[in-house]
Amino acid sequence: MDYLTDITPKPVIARRIRRFAAFVIDFNILGAIGLVIGFFFGDPHEDKEGIGYSLSGLPALAWMFLSFLLIVVKEGTTGQTLGKKALKIEVVKADLSPISISHSIVRHLFDIIDFFLLIGIFVSLLNKYKQRIGDLVAKTYVVKKA
């Protein structure tokens, strides 16, 4: 054992603000993709609230498929979404090894509870490793990229 080369740095848990900023980046990328698909294939609508596009059928399915690829598959194969990559954070398993697509699926099954009901934000405030519910269930951590 070589004590000089076998030093493994301790991972640093990513700050909540970085995690939130990564979410905002990913959310905006998915929104832009939805807007482009809506512009070409959606049903335009206009009301007193503004203008927009409705996606249904094949265009909606295409947007969901691209969302799955960009979030779940990208994160499951590299540990990072585009937002996480931009902010130099990554998702790892409890033993600090890379996650798999199944870990990413489990993490994102709880997105509705974590983000839209805001329960995950409160859970992450109350635990030492800043894990949201999806992270707790999948046994994953978001850390600074080494």
Long-range contacts (C-beta under 8 A, 24 or more apart in sequence): 9-146, 11-92, 11-96, 11-141, 11-143, 11-144, 11-146, 12-143, 12-144, 13-129, 13-130, 13-141, 13-142, 13-143, 13-144, 14-87, 14-89, 14-130, 14-142, 14-143, 14-144, 15-130, 16-124, 16-125, 16-130, 18-87, 18-89, 19-89, 19-130, 19-142, 21-83, 21-87, 22-81, 22-83, 22-84, 22-86, 22-87, 22-89, 23-83, 23-115, 24-83, 25-82, 25-83, 25-86, 25-87, 26-70, 26-71, 26-81, 26-82, 26-83, 26-84, 29-70, 29-82, 29-83, 30-63, 30-66, 30-67, 30-70, 30-71, 33-63, 33-66, 33-67, 33-70, 34-63, 37-62, 37-63, 71-104, 71-108, 72-101, 72-104, 72-105, 72-108, 73-101, 73-104, 75-99, 75-104, 75-107, 76-100, 76-101, 76-102, 76-103, 76-104, 76-105, 77-101, 80-145, 84-142, 88-144, 88-145, 89-142, 89-143, 89-144, 89-145, 90-142, 90-143, 90-145, 91-135, 91-140, 91-141, 91-142, 91-143, 92-140, 92-141, 92-142, 92-143, 93-139, 93-140, 93-141, 94-139, 94-140, 94-141, 96-141, 96-143, 99-138, 99-140, 103-138, 103-139, 103-140, 104-138, 106-134, 106-137, 106-138, 107-134, 107-135, 107-137, 107-138, 107-140, 108-134, 109-134, 109-137, 110-134, 110-137
